[in-house]
Amino acid sequence: MRLLLLYTISVIVTKILVLYMEFKKMSTIKRVNAYAKDHEIIIDDIEVESPDQTRSGKAAAVITLRLPSKTAHSEVIEQFEDIDGVIFAEEI
């Protein structure tokens, strides 16, 4: 008897995205802001923590993004992770 497993892949597609991001340096936030502006992404809210405020010892931020159109969140996360100085980004 064969067992067939089916996987459902869920892709979240909306205009609002909240990310937790860690950076190599505080100045990386400027690059994130510039990238958002260049791609018509509005930063609705940002809470920044300096390296001495985080467990990891890295600069971090929680950022609420408003995208110009409904977009797969995984694509946006990958784009932000490609910014020089971003260690990682994850949706929260």
Backbone as CSV, one residue per row, in Angstrom:
resi,resn,N_x,N_y,N_z,CA_x,CA_y,CA_z,C_x,C_y,C_z
1,MET,0.839,-1.176,0.000,0.000,0.000,0.000,0.885,1.242,0.000
2,ARG,0.617,2.136,-0.902,1.381,3.381,-0.994,0.636,4.487,-0.269
3,LEU,1.414,5.321,0.339,0.849,6.464,1.041,1.211,7.714,0.265
4,LEU,0.237,8.454,-0.100,0.450,9.686,-0.856,0.301,10.860,0.094
5,LEU,1.343,11.636,0.188,1.306,12.811,1.048,1.114,14.045,0.196
6,LEU,0.216,14.864,0.588,-0.033,16.121,-0.107,0.360,17.261,0.812
7,TYR,1.075,18.180,0.251,1.488,19.353,1.011,0.777,20.568,0.447
8,THR,0.321,21.394,1.334,-0.287,22.658,0.932,0.734,23.754,1.187
9,ILE,1.040,24.477,0.166,1.969,25.591,0.307,1.140,26.866,0.409
10,SER,1.336,27.543,1.498,0.592,28.769,1.741,1.458,29.968,1.376
11,VAL,0.943,30.795,0.514,1.652,32.009,0.126,0.816,33.189,0.601
12,ILE,1.403,33.989,1.457,0.692,35.151,1.986,0.918,36.317,1.033
13,VAL,-0.188,36.892,0.576,-0.122,37.993,-0.385,-1.018,39.120,0.129
14,THR,-0.404,40.160,0.667,-1.144,41.330,1.131,-0.285,42.570,0.897
15,LYS,-0.838,43.729,1.230,-0.104,44.982,1.062,0.614,45.417,2.344
16,ILE,0.320,44.776,3.486,0.937,45.148,4.757,1.818,43.994,5.229
17,LEU,3.014,44.327,5.684,3.970,43.320,6.121,4.739,43.874,7.311
18,VAL,4.875,43.066,8.363,5.656,43.462,9.533,6.873,42.546,9.606
19,LEU,8.053,43.158,9.612,9.307,42.407,9.620,10.118,42.689,10.876
20,TYR,10.793,41.636,11.372,11.847,41.799,12.357,13.141,41.641,11.578
21,MET,14.041,42.589,11.709,15.298,42.549,10.958,16.472,42.788,11.902
22,GLU,17.593,42.129,11.604,18.838,42.399,12.320,19.876,42.889,11.321
23,PHE,20.733,43.792,11.795,21.702,44.466,10.935,23.112,44.335,11.487
24,LYS,24.090,44.419,10.594,25.486,44.419,11.022,25.819,45.704,11.767
25,LYS,25.248,46.826,11.278,25.493,48.139,11.893,24.194,48.944,11.878
26,MET,24.097,49.909,12.752,22.927,50.788,12.797,22.741,51.524,11.478
27,SER,23.832,51.851,10.802,23.743,52.616,9.557,23.026,51.851,8.441
28,THR,22.899,50.545,8.578,22.196,49.748,7.572,20.733,50.168,7.449
29,ILE,20.191,50.714,8.511,18.793,51.160,8.482,18.596,52.212,7.396
30,LYS,19.610,53.031,7.149,19.525,54.022,6.068,19.373,53.328,4.717
31,ARG,20.093,52.222,4.513,19.978,51.470,3.256,18.581,50.858,3.112
32,VAL,18.055,50.349,4.211,16.707,49.772,4.198,15.687,50.850,3.826
33,ASN,15.822,52.013,4.423,14.921,53.131,4.131,15.029,53.556,2.667
34,ALA,16.248,53.638,2.153,16.456,54.030,0.756,15.861,52.988,-0.191
35,TYR,16.045,51.710,0.130,15.489,50.646,-0.707,13.963,50.747,-0.749
36,ALA,13.373,50.941,0.419,11.909,51.062,0.492,11.430,52.238,-0.353
37,LYS,12.080,53.369,-0.205,11.692,54.560,-0.957,11.824,54.335,-2.465
38,ASP,12.918,53.715,-2.888,13.152,53.449,-4.310,12.111,52.501,-4.914
39,HIS,11.515,51.653,-4.067,10.541,50.665,-4.540,9.103,51.008,-4.135
40,GLU,8.882,52.289,-3.782,7.557,52.800,-3.429,6.914,52.011,-2.287
41,ILE,7.757,51.548,-1.363,7.289,50.870,-0.154,7.291,51.898,0.963
42,ILE,6.172,52.036,1.630,6.054,53.020,2.709,6.352,52.337,4.039
43,ILE,7.243,52.928,4.817,7.513,52.443,6.170,6.538,53.173,7.085
44,ASP,5.497,52.434,7.513,4.469,53.022,8.380,4.949,53.189,9.812
45,ASP,5.790,52.255,10.258,6.256,52.298,11.642,7.600,51.585,11.716
46,ILE,8.460,52.087,12.581,9.752,51.426,12.787,10.153,51.594,14.246
47,GLU,10.525,50.482,14.865,11.033,50.481,16.236,12.449,49.931,16.176
48,VAL,13.411,50.758,16.493,14.824,50.392,16.351,15.417,50.100,17.719
49,GLU,16.240,49.051,17.777,16.967,48.706,18.999,18.453,48.694,18.690
50,SER,19.218,49.358,19.526,20.666,49.376,19.337,21.250,48.034,19.783
51,PRO,22.473,47.740,19.387,23.085,46.450,19.726,23.082,46.125,21.224
52,ASP,23.227,47.130,22.064,23.244,46.861,23.508,21.849,46.587,24.079
53,GLN,20.802,46.743,23.283,19.431,46.479,23.730,18.920,45.099,23.317
54,THR,19.669,44.383,22.480,19.198,43.103,21.964,19.994,41.947,22.564
55,ARG,19.368,40.777,22.611,20.058,39.577,23.107,21.207,39.177,22.199
56,SER,21.022,39.385,20.900,22.026,38.959,19.926,23.230,39.899,19.863
57,GLY,23.089,41.096,20.398,24.161,42.083,20.309,24.236,42.749,18.950
58,LYS,23.206,42.592,18.138,23.128,43.205,16.807,22.065,44.298,16.825
59,ALA,22.234,45.284,15.955,21.190,46.293,15.776,19.978,45.581,15.187
60,ALA,18.783,45.986,15.609,17.568,45.321,15.145,16.440,46.328,15.005
61,ALA,15.414,45.926,14.265,14.238,46.792,14.100,13.016,45.942,13.777
62,VAL,11.889,46.440,14.221,10.596,45.910,13.794,10.018,46.981,12.882
63,ILE,9.731,46.587,11.654,9.317,47.543,10.628,7.981,47.125,10.041
64,THR,7.036,48.067,10.008,5.759,47.829,9.339,5.829,48.474,7.967
65,LEU,5.644,47.648,6.934,5.739,48.104,5.553,4.376,48.108,4.891
66,ARG,4.127,49.128,4.090,2.933,49.168,3.234,3.432,49.078,1.796
67,LEU,3.128,47.966,1.155,3.606,47.702,-0.202,2.722,48.390,-1.224
68,PRO,3.272,48.737,-2.393,2.480,49.441,-3.407,1.364,48.578,-4.008
69,SER,1.518,47.263,-3.926,0.483,46.348,-4.424,0.584,45.046,-3.634
70,LYS,-0.436,44.211,-3.742,-0.385,42.920,-3.062,0.790,42.126,-3.634
71,THR,1.651,41.690,-2.743,2.878,41.007,-3.134,3.110,39.835,-2.196
72,ALA,3.669,38.754,-2.719,4.017,37.609,-1.872,5.050,38.056,-0.839
73,HIS,4.750,37.816,0.414,5.635,38.255,1.487,7.017,37.636,1.362
74,SER,7.095,36.394,0.924,8.396,35.732,0.795,9.313,36.484,-0.178
75,GLU,8.740,37.039,-1.235,9.534,37.809,-2.200,10.089,39.079,-1.569
76,VAL,9.258,39.768,-0.809,9.681,41.015,-0.162,10.780,40.728,0.863
77,ILE,10.603,39.669,1.635,11.606,39.305,2.642,12.946,39.025,1.971
78,GLU,12.937,38.276,0.883,14.179,37.982,0.154,14.845,39.253,-0.339
79,GLN,14.050,40.193,-0.841,14.606,41.449,-1.344,15.270,42.236,-0.221
80,PHE,14.639,42.297,0.938,15.220,43.039,2.056,16.456,42.320,2.605
81,GLU,16.468,40.991,2.580,17.647,40.258,3.049,18.848,40.464,2.124
82,ASP,18.604,40.840,0.885,19.688,41.079,-0.075,20.356,42.438,0.106
83,ILE,19.801,43.292,0.942,20.396,44.609,1.185,21.691,44.418,1.974
84,ASP,22.752,45.056,1.512,24.047,44.955,2.178,23.932,45.406,3.637
85,GLY,24.366,44.557,4.550,24.336,44.890,5.967,23.166,44.267,6.717
86,VAL,22.193,43.714,5.996,21.067,43.039,6.646,21.507,41.607,6.936
87,ILE,21.421,41.196,8.189,21.796,39.840,8.577,20.648,38.887,8.236
88,PHE,19.444,39.248,8.666,18.276,38.468,8.289,17.014,39.285,8.520
89,ALA,15.960,38.821,7.881,14.634,39.438,8.048,13.619,38.309,8.134
90,GLU,12.646,38.480,9.012,11.574,37.495,9.115,10.265,38.187,9.414
91,GLU,9.198,37.580,8.939,7.875,38.143,9.176,7.426,37.809,10.594
92,ILE,6.798,38.794,11.218,6.231,38.549,12.551,4.763,38.895,12.560
